[in-house]
Amino acid sequence: MLYYLFEFLRDAYKIPGLGAFKYITTRSAAAAVTSLIIAFYFGPKIINWLKKNQIGEAKKLEAPKSHWNKEGTPTMGGIIIVLAIVVPVILWADLLSTFIIIILGSTLWLFGVGLLDDYLKVVKKYRKGLIEKYKLILQFIIGLAVGLAVYYLPEFEQVRTETTLPFFKNLNFDFSHFYIPVVIFIIMGMANAVNLTDGLDGLAAGTVAIAMLTLAIFSYVTGNIVYSDYLNIIYLAGAGELTIFCAAAVGALLGFLWFNSYPAQVFMGDTGSLALGGALGTLSILVKKELLLPVLGGIFFAETVSVIIQRYYFKYTKKKYGEGRRVFKMAPLHHHFEILGWPEPKIVVRFYIIAIILAIISLTTFKIR
Protein backbone atom coordinates (compact mmCIF):
# COMPACT_ATOMS: atom_id res chain seq x y z
CA MET A 1 0.00 0.00 0.00
CA LEU A 2 2.79 2.42 0.86
CA TYR A 3 4.51 1.23 -2.31
CA TYR A 4 1.56 2.51 -4.39
CA LEU A 5 1.18 5.67 -2.30
CA PHE A 6 4.82 6.66 -2.73
CA GLU A 7 4.65 5.82 -6.43
CA PHE A 8 1.64 8.12 -6.79
CA LEU A 9 3.25 10.96 -4.80
CA ARG A 10 6.47 10.61 -6.76
CA ASP A 11 4.76 10.76 -10.15
CA ALA A 12 2.08 13.33 -9.28
CA TYR A 13 3.98 15.76 -7.06
CA LYS A 14 7.63 14.98 -7.84
CA ILE A 15 8.46 14.72 -4.13
CA PRO A 16 12.22 14.14 -3.86
CA GLY A 17 13.49 10.98 -2.21
CA LEU A 18 10.43 8.86 -2.89
CA GLY A 19 12.07 7.43 -5.99
CA ALA A 20 14.16 5.24 -3.67
CA PHE A 21 11.08 3.17 -2.89
CA LYS A 22 10.78 1.85 -6.41
CA TYR A 23 13.87 -0.25 -5.68
CA ILE A 24 13.45 -3.72 -4.20
CA THR A 25 16.45 -3.26 -1.91
CA THR A 26 14.94 -0.16 -0.26
CA ARG A 27 11.55 -1.78 0.18
CA SER A 28 13.13 -4.98 1.52
CA ALA A 29 15.01 -2.99 4.17
CA ALA A 30 11.81 -1.11 5.04
CA ALA A 31 9.90 -4.40 5.31
CA ALA A 32 12.53 -5.91 7.62
CA VAL A 33 12.47 -2.88 9.92
CA THR A 34 8.66 -2.77 9.89
CA SER A 35 8.41 -6.45 10.78
CA LEU A 36 10.83 -6.00 13.68
CA ILE A 37 8.80 -3.09 15.04
CA ILE A 38 5.56 -5.07 14.74
CA ALA A 39 7.07 -8.11 16.48
CA PHE A 40 8.53 -6.03 19.32
CA TYR A 41 5.33 -4.00 19.80
CA PHE A 42 2.66 -6.67 19.42
CA GLY A 43 4.73 -9.58 20.76
CA PRO A 44 4.23 -8.80 24.49
CA LYS A 45 0.57 -7.94 23.92
CA ILE A 46 -0.13 -11.23 22.16
CA ILE A 47 1.85 -13.21 24.76
CA ASN A 48 -0.14 -11.58 27.58
CA TRP A 49 -3.39 -12.34 25.74
CA LEU A 50 -2.35 -15.99 25.36
CA LYS A 51 -1.50 -16.15 29.07
CA LYS A 52 -4.78 -14.51 30.05
CA ASN A 53 -6.74 -17.05 28.03
CA GLN A 54 -4.58 -19.92 29.32
CA ILE A 55 -3.45 -20.90 25.83
CA GLY A 56 -0.37 -22.77 26.97
CA GLU A 57 1.73 -25.75 25.97
CA ALA A 58 0.41 -29.10 27.20
CA LYS A 59 2.74 -31.52 28.97
CA LYS A 60 4.46 -33.69 26.36
CA LEU A 61 5.04 -37.13 27.86
CA GLU A 62 6.89 -38.25 24.71
CA ALA A 63 9.48 -35.44 25.09
CA PRO A 64 12.52 -35.54 27.41
CA LYS A 65 11.69 -34.94 31.08
CA SER A 66 13.56 -31.62 30.92
CA HIS A 67 10.68 -30.34 28.77
CA TRP A 68 7.99 -31.10 31.32
CA ASN A 69 8.64 -27.81 33.13
CA LYS A 70 7.66 -25.99 29.90
CA GLU A 71 4.04 -26.95 30.46
CA GLY A 72 1.84 -23.87 30.43
CA THR A 73 4.20 -21.72 28.34
CA PRO A 74 2.04 -19.72 25.90
CA THR A 75 1.84 -21.29 22.45
CA MET A 76 0.32 -20.21 19.10
CA GLY A 77 3.04 -17.52 18.98
CA GLY A 78 3.06 -18.04 15.23
CA ILE A 79 0.41 -15.32 15.25
CA ILE A 80 3.21 -12.84 16.07
CA ILE A 81 5.36 -14.14 13.22
CA VAL A 82 2.68 -14.18 10.53
CA LEU A 83 1.35 -10.76 11.57
CA ALA A 84 4.88 -9.35 11.37
CA ILE A 85 5.33 -10.87 7.89
CA VAL A 86 2.00 -10.14 6.23
CA VAL A 87 1.59 -6.49 7.27
CA PRO A 88 5.02 -5.34 5.97
CA VAL A 89 4.48 -7.29 2.73
CA ILE A 90 1.11 -5.55 2.24
CA LEU A 91 2.75 -2.19 2.95
CA TRP A 92 5.92 -2.52 0.87
CA ALA A 93 5.44 -5.15 -1.85
CA ASP A 94 3.68 -4.98 -5.19
CA LEU A 95 0.40 -6.71 -4.28
CA LEU A 96 -0.43 -7.24 -7.96
CA SER A 97 2.65 -9.43 -8.34
CA THR A 98 1.81 -13.07 -9.04
CA PHE A 99 4.76 -14.12 -6.89
CA ILE A 100 3.51 -12.15 -3.88
CA ILE A 101 -0.06 -13.45 -4.29
CA ILE A 102 1.16 -17.06 -4.36
CA ILE A 103 3.53 -16.79 -1.40
CA LEU A 104 0.98 -14.92 0.73
CA GLY A 105 -1.74 -17.40 -0.19
CA SER A 106 0.42 -20.39 0.70
CA THR A 107 1.62 -18.87 3.98
CA LEU A 108 -1.84 -17.77 5.15
CA TRP A 109 -3.47 -21.07 4.18
CA LEU A 110 -0.98 -23.12 6.21
CA PHE A 111 -1.15 -20.56 9.02
CA GLY A 112 -4.88 -21.29 9.13
CA VAL A 113 -4.26 -25.05 9.20
CA GLY A 114 -1.75 -24.67 12.05
CA LEU A 115 -4.02 -22.28 13.94
CA LEU A 116 -6.90 -24.77 13.74
CA ASP A 117 -4.62 -27.59 14.89
CA ASP A 118 -3.35 -25.58 17.88
CA TYR A 119 -6.87 -24.41 18.74
CA LEU A 120 -8.17 -27.97 18.87
CA LYS A 121 -5.21 -29.12 20.98
CA VAL A 122 -4.90 -26.25 23.41
CA VAL A 123 -8.38 -24.75 23.67
CA LYS A 124 -10.63 -27.72 22.91
CA LYS A 125 -8.20 -30.15 24.61
CA TYR A 126 -8.21 -32.66 21.75
CA ARG A 127 -4.94 -34.43 22.49
CA LYS A 128 -3.96 -34.91 18.83
CA GLY A 129 -5.49 -31.67 17.57
CA LEU A 130 -6.59 -31.70 13.96
CA ILE A 131 -6.89 -35.28 12.73
CA GLU A 132 -3.76 -36.15 10.73
CA LYS A 133 -5.74 -37.14 7.64
CA TYR A 134 -7.50 -33.77 7.46
CA LYS A 135 -4.27 -31.88 8.12
CA LEU A 136 -2.57 -33.66 5.20
CA ILE A 137 -5.56 -33.07 2.93
CA LEU A 138 -5.45 -29.32 3.65
CA GLN A 139 -1.69 -29.28 2.98
CA PHE A 140 -2.26 -31.24 -0.23
CA ILE A 141 -4.80 -28.65 -1.43
CA ILE A 142 -2.40 -25.71 -1.16
CA GLY A 143 0.39 -27.77 -2.70
CA LEU A 144 -1.87 -28.57 -5.64
CA ALA A 145 -2.89 -24.90 -5.98
CA VAL A 146 0.73 -23.73 -6.08
CA GLY A 147 1.67 -26.48 -8.54
CA LEU A 148 -1.17 -25.58 -10.90
CA ALA A 149 -0.34 -21.87 -10.63
CA VAL A 150 3.31 -22.40 -11.59
CA TYR A 151 2.34 -24.83 -14.35
CA TYR A 152 -0.26 -22.62 -16.03
CA LEU A 153 0.53 -18.96 -15.27
CA PRO A 154 2.34 -17.00 -18.01
CA GLU A 155 5.06 -15.77 -15.63
CA PHE A 156 6.53 -19.29 -15.68
CA GLU A 157 5.86 -20.04 -19.33
CA GLN A 158 9.50 -20.62 -20.33
CA VAL A 159 10.40 -22.81 -17.33
CA ARG A 160 7.14 -24.36 -16.17
CA THR A 161 8.40 -27.76 -15.06
CA GLU A 162 12.12 -27.02 -15.00
CA THR A 163 14.39 -26.32 -12.06
CA THR A 164 17.98 -25.30 -11.56
CA LEU A 165 20.35 -28.25 -11.19
CA PRO A 166 22.81 -27.23 -8.43
CA PHE A 167 26.54 -27.37 -9.18
CA PHE A 168 25.99 -27.90 -12.94
CA LYS A 169 26.37 -25.18 -15.56
CA ASN A 170 23.93 -24.76 -18.47
CA LEU A 171 21.88 -27.68 -17.21
CA ASN A 172 18.34 -27.56 -15.85
CA PHE A 173 16.28 -30.55 -14.78
CA ASP A 174 12.78 -31.03 -16.17
CA PHE A 175 10.28 -32.79 -13.91
CA SER A 176 7.88 -32.94 -16.86
CA HIS A 177 4.56 -34.62 -15.94
CA PHE A 178 5.74 -35.23 -12.38
CA TYR A 179 6.12 -31.53 -11.63
CA ILE A 180 2.83 -30.90 -9.80
CA PRO A 181 3.23 -34.01 -7.56
CA VAL A 182 6.78 -32.82 -6.77
CA VAL A 183 5.47 -29.37 -5.80
CA ILE A 184 2.85 -30.96 -3.53
CA PHE A 185 5.50 -33.16 -1.93
CA ILE A 186 7.86 -30.22 -1.34
CA ILE A 187 5.25 -28.00 0.32
CA MET A 188 3.84 -30.79 2.47
CA GLY A 189 7.32 -32.07 3.31
CA MET A 190 8.72 -28.67 4.29
CA ALA A 191 5.67 -27.73 6.35
CA ASN A 192 5.98 -30.90 8.41
CA ALA A 193 9.80 -30.78 8.53
CA VAL A 194 9.82 -27.34 10.17
CA ASN A 195 7.04 -28.56 12.47
CA LEU A 196 9.30 -31.43 13.61
CA THR A 197 12.24 -29.04 14.09
CA ASP A 198 10.19 -26.82 16.40
CA GLY A 199 11.12 -28.70 19.57
CA LEU A 200 13.71 -26.52 21.31
CA ASP A 201 13.60 -22.87 22.33
CA GLY A 202 14.60 -20.76 19.32
CA LEU A 203 15.60 -23.71 17.12
CA ALA A 204 12.98 -23.48 14.36
CA ALA A 205 12.84 -19.67 14.37
CA GLY A 206 16.61 -19.25 14.01
CA THR A 207 17.17 -21.93 11.38
CA VAL A 208 14.21 -20.72 9.29
CA ALA A 209 15.55 -17.13 9.51
CA ILE A 210 18.90 -18.29 8.12
CA ALA A 211 17.19 -20.13 5.24
CA MET A 212 14.94 -17.12 4.56
CA LEU A 213 17.93 -14.77 4.36
CA THR A 214 19.52 -17.08 1.81
CA LEU A 215 16.31 -17.28 -0.21
CA ALA A 216 16.13 -13.47 -0.16
CA ILE A 217 19.42 -13.43 -2.08
CA PHE A 218 18.20 -16.11 -4.49
CA SER A 219 14.95 -14.20 -5.06
CA TYR A 220 16.71 -10.93 -5.77
CA VAL A 221 19.16 -12.50 -8.22
CA THR A 222 16.47 -14.58 -9.95
CA GLY A 223 14.42 -11.44 -10.58
CA ASN A 224 17.36 -9.36 -11.81
CA ILE A 225 18.07 -9.87 -15.51
CA VAL A 226 21.68 -8.69 -15.25
CA TYR A 227 22.70 -10.79 -12.25
CA SER A 228 20.81 -13.90 -13.40
CA ASP A 229 22.47 -13.69 -16.80
CA TYR A 230 25.91 -13.19 -15.25
CA LEU A 231 25.43 -16.12 -12.86
CA ASN A 232 23.79 -18.20 -15.58
CA ILE A 233 20.65 -19.07 -13.62
CA ILE A 234 16.95 -19.04 -14.53
CA TYR A 235 15.59 -15.49 -14.84
CA LEU A 236 12.00 -14.84 -13.79
CA ALA A 237 10.70 -11.31 -14.27
CA GLY A 238 9.03 -10.14 -11.08
CA ALA A 239 10.56 -12.75 -8.78
CA GLY A 240 12.55 -10.01 -7.08
CA GLU A 241 9.38 -9.02 -5.17
CA LEU A 242 9.85 -12.20 -3.14
CA THR A 243 12.91 -10.54 -1.60
CA ILE A 244 10.53 -8.27 0.31
CA PHE A 245 8.64 -11.26 1.70
CA CYS A 246 11.90 -12.93 2.75
CA ALA A 247 13.19 -9.73 4.38
CA ALA A 248 9.92 -9.36 6.30
CA ALA A 249 10.19 -13.00 7.40
CA VAL A 250 13.75 -12.52 8.65
CA GLY A 251 12.72 -9.41 10.59
CA ALA A 252 9.66 -11.19 12.03
CA LEU A 253 11.71 -14.21 13.09
CA LEU A 254 14.40 -12.09 14.72
CA GLY A 255 11.69 -10.20 16.59
CA PHE A 256 10.05 -13.46 17.63
CA LEU A 257 13.40 -14.86 18.80
CA TRP A 258 13.53 -12.02 21.33
CA PHE A 259 10.72 -13.84 23.15
CA ASN A 260 11.36 -17.40 21.97
CA SER A 261 15.05 -17.73 22.85
CA TYR A 262 15.95 -19.87 25.87
CA PRO A 263 14.11 -19.88 28.21
CA ALA A 264 11.16 -19.26 25.88
CA GLN A 265 8.35 -16.92 26.86
CA VAL A 266 6.25 -18.22 23.96
CA PHE A 267 6.25 -21.06 21.43
CA MET A 268 5.28 -20.65 17.78
CA GLY A 269 3.23 -23.86 17.75
CA ASP A 270 1.87 -25.40 14.57
CA THR A 271 0.44 -21.94 13.86
CA GLY A 272 3.93 -20.73 13.03
CA SER A 273 5.82 -23.87 12.02
CA LEU A 274 3.41 -25.02 9.30
CA ALA A 275 3.20 -21.50 7.84
CA LEU A 276 6.97 -21.04 7.83
CA GLY A 277 7.69 -24.49 6.44
CA GLY A 278 5.14 -24.01 3.68
CA ALA A 279 6.60 -20.59 2.89
CA LEU A 280 10.11 -22.07 2.57
CA GLY A 281 8.86 -24.78 0.23
CA THR A 282 6.83 -22.34 -1.86
CA LEU A 283 9.73 -19.90 -2.14
CA SER A 284 12.08 -22.61 -3.39
CA ILE A 285 9.49 -23.52 -6.02
CA LEU A 286 8.90 -19.93 -7.14
CA VAL A 287 12.63 -19.22 -7.64
CA LYS A 288 13.25 -22.66 -9.18
CA LYS A 289 15.59 -23.95 -6.46
CA GLU A 290 13.63 -27.06 -5.52
CA LEU A 291 16.63 -29.40 -5.75
CA LEU A 292 18.68 -27.15 -3.48
CA LEU A 293 16.30 -27.63 -0.54
CA PRO A 294 18.03 -30.73 0.90
CA VAL A 295 21.17 -28.59 1.24
CA LEU A 296 19.67 -25.25 2.28
CA GLY A 297 17.12 -26.97 4.51
CA GLY A 298 19.57 -29.62 5.67
CA ILE A 299 18.59 -29.18 9.33
CA PHE A 300 14.91 -29.76 8.55
CA PHE A 301 15.81 -32.66 6.27
CA ALA A 302 17.93 -34.34 8.98
CA GLU A 303 15.21 -33.89 11.60
CA THR A 304 12.62 -35.50 9.32
CA VAL A 305 14.87 -38.38 8.24
CA SER A 306 15.71 -39.13 11.89
CA VAL A 307 11.99 -39.57 12.66
CA ILE A 308 11.45 -41.78 9.59
CA ILE A 309 14.47 -43.96 10.39
CA GLN A 310 13.49 -44.26 14.05
CA ARG A 311 9.89 -45.20 13.29
CA TYR A 312 10.53 -47.78 10.58
CA TYR A 313 13.55 -49.35 12.27
CA PHE A 314 11.50 -49.75 15.45
CA LYS A 315 8.67 -51.44 13.51
CA TYR A 316 11.12 -53.65 11.61
CA THR A 317 13.00 -54.86 14.70
CA LYS A 318 9.76 -55.40 16.63
CA LYS A 319 8.46 -57.60 13.84
CA LYS A 320 11.75 -59.48 13.48
CA TYR A 321 12.89 -59.80 17.10
CA GLY A 322 9.66 -59.26 19.01
CA GLU A 323 11.10 -56.14 20.59
CA GLY A 324 11.44 -52.71 18.99
CA ARG A 325 14.92 -51.18 18.84
CA ARG A 326 15.99 -47.60 18.20
CA VAL A 327 18.73 -45.99 16.14
CA PHE A 328 18.56 -42.70 18.07
CA LYS A 329 18.07 -42.13 21.79
CA MET A 330 14.98 -40.17 20.80
CA ALA A 331 13.64 -38.57 17.63
CA PRO A 332 13.57 -35.93 16.17
CA LEU A 333 17.34 -35.53 16.11
CA HIS A 334 17.57 -32.60 18.54
CA HIS A 335 16.08 -34.78 21.30
CA HIS A 336 18.80 -37.38 20.68
CA PHE A 337 21.44 -34.84 21.68
CA GLU A 338 19.38 -33.79 24.70
CA ILE A 339 19.34 -37.38 25.96
CA LEU A 340 23.11 -37.50 25.42
CA GLY A 341 23.36 -34.64 27.92
CA TRP A 342 23.89 -31.61 25.66
CA PRO A 343 22.36 -28.44 27.16
CA GLU A 344 19.44 -27.09 25.11
CA PRO A 345 21.10 -23.73 24.25
CA LYS A 346 24.23 -25.52 23.04
CA ILE A 347 22.21 -27.75 20.69
CA VAL A 348 20.39 -24.73 19.27
CA VAL A 349 23.56 -22.71 18.66
CA ARG A 350 25.32 -25.69 17.04
CA PHE A 351 22.34 -26.25 14.76
CA TYR A 352 22.51 -22.54 13.87
CA ILE A 353 26.16 -22.95 12.94
CA ILE A 354 25.35 -25.94 10.72
CA ALA A 355 22.47 -24.00 9.12
CA ILE A 356 24.81 -21.09 8.33
CA ILE A 357 27.37 -23.46 6.78
CA LEU A 358 24.63 -25.03 4.64
CA ALA A 359 23.44 -21.56 3.60
CA ILE A 360 26.98 -20.66 2.50
CA ILE A 361 27.26 -23.91 0.54
CA SER A 362 23.92 -23.12 -1.12
CA LEU A 363 25.14 -19.66 -2.14
CA THR A 364 28.36 -21.09 -3.58
CA THR A 365 26.27 -22.93 -6.17
CA PHE A 366 26.03 -19.58 -7.96
CA LYS A 367 29.69 -19.75 -8.95
CA ILE A 368 30.47 -23.47 -8.75
CA ARG A 369 28.04 -23.92 -11.61
C-alpha positions in Angstrom: 0.0 0.0 0.0 2.8 2.4 0.9 4.5 1.2 -2.3 1.6 2.5 -4.4 1.2 5.7 -2.3 4.8 6.7 -2.7 4.7 5.8 -6.4 1.6 8.1 -6.8 3.2 11.0 -4.8 6.5 10.6 -6.8 4.8 10.8 -10.2 2.1 13.3 -9.3 4.0 15.8 -7.1 7.6 15.0 -7.8 8.5 14.7 -4.1 12.2 14.1 -3.9 13.5 11.0 -2.2 10.4 8.9 -2.9 12.1 7.4 -6.0 14.2 5.2 -3.7 11.1 3.2 -2.9 10.8 1.9 -6.4 13.9 -0.3 -5.7 13.4 -3.7 -4.2 16.5 -3.3 -1.9 14.9 -0.2 -0.3 11.6 -1.8 0.2 13.1 -5.0 1.5 15.0 -3.0 4.2 11.8 -1.1 5.0 9.9 -4.4 5.3 12.5 -5.9 7.6 12.5 -2.9 9.9 8.7 -2.8 9.9 8.4 -6.5 10.8 10.8 -6.0 13.7 8.8 -3.1 15.0 5.6 -5.1 14.7 7.1 -8.1 16.5 8.5 -6.0 19.3 5.3 -4.0 19.8 2.7 -6.7 19.4 4.7 -9.6 20.8 4.2 -8.8 24.5 0.6 -7.9 23.9 -0.1 -11.2 22.2 1.8 -13.2 24.8 -0.1 -11.6 27.6 -3.4 -12.3 25.7 -2.4 -16.0 25.4 -1.5 -16.2 29.1 -4.8 -14.5 30.0 -6.7 -17.0 28.0 -4.6 -19.9 29.3 -3.4 -20.9 25.8 -0.4 -22.8 27.0 1.7 -25.8 26.0 0.4 -29.1 27.2 2.7 -31.5 29.0 4.5 -33.7 26.4 5.0 -37.1 27.9 6.9 -38.2 24.7 9.5 -35.4 25.1 12.5 -35.5 27.4 11.7 -34.9 31.1 13.6 -31.6 30.9 10.7 -30.3 28.8 8.0 -31.1 31.3 8.6 -27.8 33.1 7.7 -26.0 29.9 4.0 -26.9 30.5 1.8 -23.9 30.4 4.2 -21.7 28.3 2.0 -19.7 25.9 1.8 -21.3 22.4 0.3 -20.2 19.1 3.0 -17.5 19.0 3.1 -18.0 15.2 0.4 -15.3 15.2 3.2 -12.8 16.1 5.4 -14.1 13.2 2.7 -14.2 10.5 1.3 -10.8 11.6 4.9 -9.3 11.4 5.3 -10.9 7.9 2.0 -10.1 6.2 1.6 -6.5 7.3 5.0 -5.3 6.0 4.5 -7.3 2.7 1.1 -5.6 2.2 2.8 -2.2 2.9 5.9 -2.5 0.9 5.4 -5.1 -1.8 3.7 -5.0 -5.2 0.4 -6.7 -4.3 -0.4 -7.2 -8.0 2.7 -9.4 -8.3 1.8 -13.1 -9.0 4.8 -14.1 -6.9 3.5 -12.1 -3.9 -0.1 -13.4 -4.3 1.2 -17.1 -4.4 3.5 -16.8 -1.4 1.0 -14.9 0.7 -1.7 -17.4 -0.2 0.4 -20.4 0.7 1.6 -18.9 4.0 -1.8 -17.8 5.1 -3.5 -21.1 4.2 -1.0 -23.1 6.2 -1.2 -20.6 9.0 -4.9 -21.3 9.1 -4.3 -25.1 9.2 -1.8 -24.7 12.1 -4.0 -22.3 13.9 -6.9 -24.8 13.7 -4.6 -27.6 14.9 -3.4 -25.6 17.9 -6.9 -24.4 18.7 -8.2 -28.0 18.9 -5.2 -29.1 21.0 -4.9 -26.2 23.4 -8.4 -24.7 23.7 -10.6 -27.7 22.9 -8.2 -30.1 24.6 -8.2 -32.7 21.8 -4.9 -34.4 22.5 -4.0 -34.9 18.8 -5.5 -31.7 17.6 -6.6 -31.7 14.0 -6.9 -35.3 12.7 -3.8 -36.2 10.7 -5.7 -37.1 7.6 -7.5 -33.8 7.5 -4.3 -31.9 8.1 -2.6 -33.7 5.2 -5.6 -33.1 2.9 -5.4 -29.3 3.6 -1.7 -29.3 3.0 -2.3 -31.2 -0.2 -4.8 -28.6 -1.4 -2.4 -25.7 -1.2 0.4 -27.8 -2.7 -1.9 -28.6 -5.6 -2.9 -24.9 -6.0 0.7 -23.7 -6.1 1.7 -26.5 -8.5 -1.2 -25.6 -10.9 -0.3 -21.9 -10.6 3.3 -22.4 -11.6 2.3 -24.8 -14.4 -0.3 -22.6 -16.0 0.5 -19.0 -15.3 2.3 -17.0 -18.0 5.1 -15.8 -15.6 6.5 -19.3 -15.7 5.9 -20.0 -19.3 9.5 -20.6 -20.3 10.4 -22.8 -17.3 7.1 -24.4 -16.2 8.4 -27.8 -15.1 12.1 -27.0 -15.0 14.4 -26.3 -12.1 18.0 -25.3 -11.6 20.4 -28.2 -11.2 22.8 -27.2 -8.4 26.5 -27.4 -9.2 26.0 -27.9 -12.9 26.4 -25.2 -15.6 23.9 -24.8 -18.5 21.9 -27.7 -17.2 18.3 -27.6 -15.8 16.3 -30.5 -14.8 12.8 -31.0 -16.2 10.3 -32.8 -13.9 7.9 -32.9 -16.9 4.6 -34.6 -15.9 5.7 -35.2 -12.4 6.1 -31.5 -11.6 2.8 -30.9 -9.8 3.2 -34.0 -7.6 6.8 -32.8 -6.8 5.5 -29.4 -5.8 2.9 -31.0 -3.5 5.5 -33.2 -1.9 7.9 -30.2 -1.3 5.3 -28.0 0.3 3.8 -30.8 2.5 7.3 -32.1 3.3 8.7 -28.7 4.3 5.7 -27.7 6.4 6.0 -30.9 8.4 9.8 -30.8 8.5 9.8 -27.3 10.2 7.0 -28.6 12.5 9.3 -31.4 13.6 12.2 -29.0 14.1 10.2 -26.8 16.4 11.1 -28.7 19.6 13.7 -26.5 21.3 13.6 -22.9 22.3 14.6 -20.8 19.3 15.6 -23.7 17.1 13.0 -23.5 14.4 12.8 -19.7 14.4 16.6 -19.3 14.0 17.2 -21.9 11.4 14.2 -20.7 9.3 15.5 -17.1 9.5 18.9 -18.3 8.1 17.2 -20.1 5.2 14.9 -17.1 4.6 17.9 -14.8 4.4 19.5 -17.1 1.8 16.3 -17.3 -0.2 16.1 -13.5 -0.2 19.4 -13.4 -2.1 18.2 -16.1 -4.5 14.9 -14.2 -5.1 16.7 -10.9 -5.8 19.2 -12.5 -8.2 16.5 -14.6 -10.0 14.4 -11.4 -10.6 17.4 -9.4 -11.8 18.1 -9.9 -15.5 21.7 -8.7 -15.2 22.7 -10.8 -12.3 20.8 -13.9 -13.4 22.5 -13.7 -16.8 25.9 -13.2 -15.3 25.4 -16.1 -12.9 23.8 -18.2 -15.6 20.6 -19.1 -13.6 16.9 -19.0 -14.5 15.6 -15.5 -14.8 12.0 -14.8 -13.8 10.7 -11.3 -14.3 9.0 -10.1 -11.1 10.6 -12.8 -8.8 12.5 -10.0 -7.1 9.4 -9.0 -5.2 9.9 -12.2 -3.1 12.9 -10.5 -1.6 10.5 -8.3 0.3 8.6 -11.3 1.7 11.9 -12.9 2.8 13.2 -9.7 4.4 9.9 -9.4 6.3 10.2 -13.0 7.4 13.7 -12.5 8.6 12.7 -9.4 10.6 9.7 -11.2 12.0 11.7 -14.2 13.1 14.4 -12.1 14.7 11.7 -10.2 16.6 10.1 -13.5 17.6 13.4 -14.9 18.8 13.5 -12.0 21.3 10.7 -13.8 23.2 11.4 -17.4 22.0 15.1 -17.7 22.8 15.9 -19.9 25.9 14.1 -19.9 28.2 11.2 -19.3 25.9 8.3 -16.9 26.9 6.2 -18.2 24.0 6.3 -21.1 21.4 5.3 -20.7 17.8 3.2 -23.9 17.8 1.9 -25.4 14.6 0.4 -21.9 13.9 3.9 -20.7 13.0 5.8 -23.9 12.0 3.4 -25.0 9.3 3.2 -21.5 7.8 7.0 -21.0 7.8 7.7 -24.5 6.4 5.1 -24.0 3.7 6.6 -20.6 2.9 10.1 -22.1 2.6 8.9 -24.8 0.2 6.8 -22.3 -1.9 9.7 -19.9 -2.1 12.1 -22.6 -3.4 9.5 -23.5 -6.0 8.9 -19.9 -7.1 12.6 -19.2 -7.6 13.2 -22.7 -9.2 15.6 -23.9 -6.5 13.6 -27.1 -5.5 16.6 -29.4 -5.8 18.7 -27.2 -3.5 16.3 -27.6 -0.5 18.0 -30.7 0.9 21.2 -28.6 1.2 19.7 -25.2 2.3 17.1 -27.0 4.5 19.6 -29.6 5.7 18.6 -29.2 9.3 14.9 -29.8 8.6 15.8 -32.7 6.3 17.9 -34.3 9.0 15.2 -33.9 11.6 12.6 -35.5 9.3 14.9 -38.4 8.2 15.7 -39.1 11.9 12.0 -39.6 12.7 11.4 -41.8 9.6 14.5 -44.0 10.4 13.5 -44.3 14.0 9.9 -45.2 13.3 10.5 -47.8 10.6 13.6 -49.4 12.3 11.5 -49.8 15.5 8.7 -51.4 13.5 11.1 -53.7 11.6 13.0 -54.9 14.7 9.8 -55.4 16.6 8.5 -57.6 13.8 11.8 -59.5 13.5 12.9 -59.8 17.1 9.7 -59.3 19.0 11.1 -56.1 20.6 11.4 -52.7 19.0 14.9 -51.2 18.8 16.0 -47.6 18.2 18.7 -46.0 16.1 18.6 -42.7 18.1 18.1 -42.1 21.8 15.0 -40.2 20.8 13.6 -38.6 17.6 13.6 -35.9 16.2 17.3 -35.5 16.1 17.6 -32.6 18.5 16.1 -34.8 21.3 18.8 -37.4 20.7 21.4 -34.8 21.7 19.4 -33.8 24.7 19.3 -37.4 26.0 23.1 -37.5 25.4 23.4 -34.6 27.9 23.9 -31.6 25.7 22.4 -28.4 27.2 19.4 -27.1 25.1 21.1 -23.7 24.2 24.2 -25.5 23.0 22.2 -27.8 20.7 20.4 -24.7 19.3 23.6 -22.7 18.7 25.3 -25.7 17.0 22.3 -26.3 14.8 22.5 -22.5 13.9 26.2 -23.0 12.9 25.4 -25.9 10.7 22.5 -24.0 9.1 24.8 -21.1 8.3 27.4 -23.5 6.8 24.6 -25.0 4.6 23.4 -21.6 3.6 27.0 -20.7 2.5 27.3 -23.9 0.5 23.9 -23.1 -1.1 25.1 -19.7 -2.1 28.4 -21.1 -3.6 26.3 -22.9 -6.2 26.0 -19.6 -8.0 29.7 -19.7 -9.0 30.5 -23.5 -8.8 28.0 -23.9 -11.6 
